[in-house]
Amino acid sequence: MNVLETNTKAIQLYEQFGFEMEGVLRKDKRLSDGRYYNTVVMGRC
């Protein structure tokens, strides 16, 4: 699963279902506001 770092609710939900943060893609997404955001990569073992 990939989720924007600003979506903390989704990250918490994934963690409740056993997902862990595997890494961060720095400045991966550019949104309509012109700013770049990091993407958090989540996975289950």
Backbone bond lengths (Angstrom), bond angles and torsions (degrees), N, CA, C in turn:
res aa  C-N    CA-C-N  psi(-1)  N-CA   C-N-CA  omega(-1)  CA-C   N-CA-C  phi
1 M - - - 1.433 - - 1.516 109.28 -
2 N 1.296 116.19 139.36 1.455 122.06 173.29 1.516 108.22 -117.60
3 V 1.328 116.11 137.79 1.458 121.07 -178.40 1.526 108.59 -146.79
4 L 1.323 116.53 143.38 1.458 119.82 176.91 1.520 109.79 -65.43
5 E 1.331 116.03 143.85 1.463 120.58 -177.62 1.522 112.39 -62.01
6 T 1.306 117.82 -23.59 1.464 121.32 -179.09 1.525 112.37 -78.22
7 N 1.325 118.05 -12.25 1.459 122.51 -178.87 1.533 109.54 -91.10
8 T 1.314 115.26 69.47 1.464 120.59 -174.88 1.529 112.81 -66.04
9 K 1.319 117.72 -31.42 1.472 120.63 178.46 1.532 110.23 -62.57
10 A 1.322 116.90 -43.24 1.469 120.69 179.50 1.526 110.55 -66.12
11 I 1.326 117.06 -41.11 1.465 120.58 179.28 1.527 109.82 -61.36
12 Q 1.328 117.42 -44.23 1.469 121.08 178.27 1.523 111.08 -62.32
13 L 1.319 117.12 -41.00 1.466 120.85 179.36 1.521 110.96 -63.72
14 Y 1.334 117.32 -45.86 1.466 120.58 177.96 1.526 110.89 -60.05
15 E 1.334 117.24 -40.25 1.461 120.35 179.25 1.522 111.05 -64.28
16 Q 1.323 117.92 -35.44 1.464 121.14 177.48 1.525 111.41 -63.51
17 F 1.330 116.84 -28.77 1.456 121.30 179.92 1.526 112.62 -94.82
18 G 1.326 116.68 14.94 1.453 121.07 172.67 1.520 115.74 92.97
19 F 1.307 118.39 6.43 1.453 120.66 177.33 1.524 109.61 -79.21
20 E 1.326 115.71 150.03 1.453 121.88 177.41 1.522 108.86 -127.78
21 M 1.320 115.77 153.44 1.453 119.63 177.26 1.522 108.85 -73.67
22 E 1.330 115.81 123.55 1.461 120.81 -179.68 1.520 111.74 -99.99
23 G 1.316 116.84 -22.60 1.453 119.18 -179.88 1.515 111.51 177.07
24 V 1.335 114.19 177.53 1.457 121.22 179.92 1.522 108.38 -132.76
25 L 1.318 115.86 130.13 1.457 121.71 174.01 1.524 106.82 -95.96
26 R 1.309 116.62 108.08 1.470 122.14 -174.37 1.521 111.40 -72.15
27 K 1.323 115.29 132.37 1.467 123.74 177.48 1.527 111.45 47.75
28 D 1.314 114.53 47.46 1.466 122.37 -174.53 1.527 112.91 -80.20
29 K 1.309 117.48 -34.88 1.466 121.79 -175.06 1.519 110.91 -119.40
30 R 1.315 115.34 136.92 1.459 120.76 172.18 1.518 107.03 -112.93
31 L 1.327 116.20 120.04 1.454 120.94 -177.11 1.521 110.55 -95.99
32 S 1.314 115.54 177.86 1.458 121.50 -174.82 1.529 113.00 -62.96
33 D 1.340 117.50 -18.68 1.462 119.65 177.82 1.529 112.17 -79.64
34 G 1.343 116.60 -2.12 1.454 121.90 177.60 1.517 114.67 86.14
35 R 1.334 117.03 -4.00 1.460 120.91 -179.90 1.524 110.56 -91.90
36 Y 1.331 115.44 153.05 1.458 121.77 176.70 1.521 109.39 -96.91
37 Y 1.327 115.80 142.98 1.461 121.91 -178.65 1.520 110.09 -128.63
38 N 1.325 115.30 150.23 1.461 121.33 176.81 1.526 109.91 -82.01
39 T 1.327 115.17 148.39 1.458 122.14 174.50 1.516 108.52 -109.52
40 V 1.331 116.16 130.43 1.455 122.07 177.19 1.528 108.46 -94.27
41 V 1.320 116.47 128.43 1.461 122.19 178.39 1.522 107.75 -97.24
42 M 1.330 116.08 121.25 1.465 122.74 -177.51 1.527 108.75 -113.40
43 G 1.329 116.70 144.16 1.456 120.26 178.01 1.514 111.35 -152.51
44 R 1.325 114.93 165.49 1.472 121.71 177.93 1.513 108.94 -117.82
45 C 1.308 115.22 143.60 1.476 120.37 177.86 1.501 110.56 -97.81
